[in-house]
């Protein structure tokens, strides 16, 4: 992986992680839309479809309130989730948060000295937090590349590779397909498709 690839992937995963965790306010939405022409991972079919959906969202006048309502409906921010955004719910036999998958994800974070921001209050395995963890590993890889630390670079990339193999890649694609199918707004369709494209780009870059 080159530094430019790591930079593009980190930027995309950081942005998408935030948008999965919470709906954008009006200012964040406007800033995000301004950046779409320069989206760092445009080369997959899902990314292209996602960009079309997000441009359609802007052109049709979807505002922050509409997007927040859809985000809440999908992810259960204020009620029962239509699409559970937690790995433990999606993969566990009992469909409960703070299950075995949550603890495994927590352990993966701790291997790199990281912790979910609301540990023990919010499950560590929210899709947005998992995207953010990948972004953090890619940023570490970039920093190590910059100083010629090959061992640190490989450790960070191996961590990302293992996390996608053991966690994010095992459940996020199905969740994202459900979000794209169930969303009422073109914005949430676009975020789901951009996320699918980002996972494909990451897999290619990690080999």
PyMOL commands that set and color helices and strands:
alter all, ss='L'
color gray80, all
select helices_A, chain A and resi 3-21+26-38+45-59+64-75+87-91+100-111+127-146+150-182+186-206
alter helices_A, ss='H'
color red, helices_A
deselect
rebuild
show_as cartoon
